[in-house]
Every structure is written in structure tokens, then in C-alpha cells.
Amino acid sequence: MDRSWKRFLSNRGALLGGAVVIIVCVVAVTANVIAPYPIDERSEKLAPPSAAHWLGTDTNEKDVLTWVIYGSRLSLTAGGLSIGLAILLGVPLGAAAGYFPGVVDQTIMRFIDVVLAFPAILIALLVMAALAPGWPAVIVAVGLINIPIFARQIRATTLTLRSHEYVTAAVAAGATTRHIFFWSLLPGLVGPLVVLATLGLGSAILEVAGLSFLGISGDPTIPEWGGMLAEAKNDLSTSIWPAIAPGLAISITILGFNLLGDGLRDALDPRLDHGK
């Protein structure tokens, strides 16, 4: 663990990514305090950047900076909940497929292949038809889109861990499947899962923004970066700030999670400890 921590601290990209993620999270938590205006306050329509409105105003006469700050809350929350759903369903499926070769593995992986055969937007539309447009539909759709990613990675890691001597010894000693999973396999899955979840959060935020841009969120009055882009697209010839601000927020946040995930992957990679 000390070596992993030292590798992480020596990785400038990882530190930069961690700083970006922390800043975005702090902004989301303290939006009520740091936002320059109340969320429902109106000014003039499509005003350019000024001392009163640093990023101008949008077509609804709202301060763009205020909405970007408040929008971080829903973007992070929806992305986090969707990844949580993907972990909740994908990890057991992947672990079962990796630990039980044969029928169980083939059945689960064929199911994963079927899910992967559907385009992400089609899954989103099917979920929307089942649940009606709204943020629950967006979260469920993004979660379902990411389940195969987690299932495949966890399966691959479980297959590797099954061949380790300490797992073989536990099986030979007569340990139950539950004991082997929680005490032998699960500790080895934590590192890859943390890395995958961190990288997945960046992708989930982009997917949430994309579905919100398409109107699947169902409520444009709630601040969210994708919804802001959807509102701004019709006024690009008049004012670009309502589109640039949330676009940059999405890009910077995704970059932060990607850099952090890459740094965690390098820090937690056990192969780097060989020979040391």
C-alpha cells in the first residue's frame, strides 16, 4: 500500500485529476453558498459576459455561471447513481461467470453479449418507454449501458484470481464458496473495481449529459449540463456562452476522472511491484 501511495503521489496527471474531481465535488456540495445568484433569479435575455454575469445569461434570463454550478449537482449525482447500479448488477454477474466456468459462465456471458448488441440509445429509449421520461429513467439507462463493462472486467479479474495459490488452498481446505468469494476473491477485486468505477464515472457523466440533451430527462427546468446544452443550441448564432460553459464543465470533469482513474490504475497495478 505504501508503494501504491507513493506511485500515486509521484504521478502528476493523477494529482491533477484528483484536484479537478475534488474541486467539482466541492462546487456541487457548496452550490448554495458560492453561486452568485439564486437558482430562480432572472435578469436579461442572452446578456453577454459582464461584471454582473461573468458567463452571461441564457435564453431563459438565468445566470449561466449559477446554472453551471448548480448543474454539477445533478450531473455528478446521476452519474454516480448509474455507476452504482452498474456495480450492483455487473459485479455479481462477472464474479459468478469467472468463478463458475462452464454453463454459468456461458449463460451469463451470452446475456452480456445480447445486451452489448443493443445500441446505447436504443436501451435508453426502451427504458424511457418503460419508466417514462425523467431522471430515474436516465439513471437506469446509463446504469444498464455500463453493466457489461463491469461484468466483463470483473470476470477477467476473477479468472486470474482463481488460479492463485491462496484461492486453490482455500478450495482444498474445504472453504465454502461464500467464504472464498468474500475473503479470497473480493480483496483482489477491490483495486480493479475502484479504477473501473473512477473511469466509468467520467463516461457516465457524458452519457447522462447526452441523454439529457436528447430530452430524456424530462425536466429542462432543473439545472444540468446536458440540458443546458440543449437549451443553448438554438441560440448559438446569438450567444455562445450558454453552450461553452456547460460544455467546458463536462469536458473538464471527464478529464479529471480519466486522469484520476489512470493514476489509480498505475498505482494499484501489482505488476509494478514485481522485483521490488
ChimeraX attribute file (.defattr): number of C-alpha atoms within 10 A of each C-alpha:
attribute: neighborCount
match mode: 1-to-1
recipient: residues
	/A:1	8
	/A:2	7
	/A:3	14
	/A:4	18
	/A:5	12
	/A:6	11
	/A:7	18
	/A:8	21
	/A:9	14
	/A:10	13
	/A:11	17
	/A:12	14
	/A:13	18
	/A:14	25
	/A:15	17
	/A:16	17
	/A:17	23
	/A:18	20
	/A:19	15
	/A:20	20
	/A:21	21
	/A:22	13
	/A:23	14
	/A:24	20
	/A:25	16
	/A:26	14
	/A:27	20
	/A:28	21
	/A:29	15
	/A:30	14
	/A:31	21
	/A:32	15
	/A:33	10
	/A:34	14
	/A:35	17
	/A:36	16
	/A:37	18
	/A:38	15
	/A:39	17
	/A:40	11
	/A:41	10
	/A:42	14
	/A:43	15
	/A:44	14
	/A:45	14
	/A:46	22
	/A:47	22
	/A:48	19
	/A:49	16
	/A:50	10
	/A:51	8
	/A:52	14
	/A:53	18
	/A:54	15
	/A:55	21
	/A:56	25
	/A:57	27
	/A:58	27
	/A:59	18
	/A:60	15
	/A:61	16
	/A:62	24
	/A:63	31
	/A:64	28
	/A:65	23
	/A:66	24
	/A:67	27
	/A:68	26
	/A:69	25
	/A:70	25
	/A:71	23
	/A:72	26
	/A:73	22
	/A:74	19
	/A:75	24
	/A:76	21
	/A:77	14
	/A:78	26
	/A:79	26
	/A:80	21
	/A:81	18
	/A:82	28
	/A:83	31
	/A:84	18
	/A:85	20
	/A:86	25
	/A:87	23
	/A:88	14
	/A:89	18
	/A:90	26
	/A:91	23
	/A:92	15
	/A:93	23
	/A:94	28
	/A:95	25
	/A:96	19
	/A:97	25
	/A:98	27
	/A:99	21
	/A:100	14
	/A:101	12
	/A:102	10
	/A:103	10
	/A:104	15
	/A:105	19
	/A:106	14
	/A:107	13
	/A:108	17
	/A:109	20
	/A:110	12
	/A:111	13
	/A:112	19
	/A:113	12
	/A:114	11
	/A:115	16
	/A:116	16
	/A:117	9
	/A:118	11
	/A:119	10
	/A:120	17
	/A:121	16
	/A:122	11
	/A:123	18
	/A:124	23
	/A:125	18
	/A:126	14
	/A:127	21
	/A:128	21
	/A:129	11
	/A:130	10
	/A:131	14
	/A:132	16
	/A:133	19
	/A:134	15
	/A:135	20
	/A:136	17
	/A:137	23
	/A:138	30
	/A:139	28
	/A:140	21
	/A:141	25
	/A:142	29
	/A:143	28
	/A:144	22
	/A:145	23
	/A:146	24
	/A:147	25
	/A:148	24
	/A:149	19
	/A:150	26
	/A:151	25
	/A:152	20
	/A:153	20
	/A:154	27
	/A:155	24
	/A:156	16
	/A:157	19
	/A:158	23
	/A:159	19
	/A:160	14
	/A:161	20
	/A:162	19
	/A:163	10
	/A:164	12
	/A:165	10
	/A:166	14
	/A:167	18
	/A:168	14
	/A:169	11
	/A:170	16
	/A:171	15
	/A:172	9
	/A:173	9
	/A:174	10
	/A:175	13
	/A:176	10
	/A:177	13
	/A:178	10
	/A:179	14
	/A:180	18
	/A:181	20
	/A:182	11
	/A:183	13
	/A:184	19
	/A:185	23
	/A:186	16
	/A:187	10
	/A:188	16
	/A:189	19
	/A:190	13
	/A:191	17
	/A:192	18
	/A:193	20
	/A:194	15
	/A:195	21
	/A:196	21
	/A:197	22
	/A:198	23
	/A:199	22
	/A:200	25
	/A:201	24
	/A:202	25
	/A:203	20
	/A:204	27
	/A:205	28
	/A:206	21
	/A:207	24
	/A:208	29
	/A:209	29
	/A:210	20
	/A:211	23
	/A:212	26
	/A:213	20
	/A:214	15
	/A:215	17
	/A:216	24
	/A:217	25
	/A:218	18
	/A:219	14
	/A:220	16
	/A:221	10
	/A:222	15
	/A:223	20
	/A:224	27
	/A:225	32
	/A:226	28
	/A:227	26
	/A:228	27
	/A:229	21
	/A:230	18
	/A:231	17
	/A:232	22
	/A:233	14
	/A:234	12
	/A:235	15
	/A:236	12
	/A:237	7
	/A:238	12
	/A:239	20
	/A:240	17
	/A:241	23
	/A:242	30
	/A:243	22
	/A:244	17
	/A:245	19
	/A:246	26
	/A:247	17
	/A:248	13
	/A:249	17
	/A:250	21
	/A:251	13
	/A:252	17
	/A:253	24
	/A:254	23
	/A:255	19
	/A:256	27
	/A:257	27
	/A:258	24
	/A:259	25
	/A:260	27
	/A:261	25
	/A:262	20
	/A:263	24
	/A:264	25
	/A:265	22
	/A:266	18
	/A:267	24
	/A:268	21
	/A:269	12
	/A:270	12
	/A:271	8
	/A:272	13
	/A:273	11
	/A:274	6
	/A:275	5
	/A:276	5
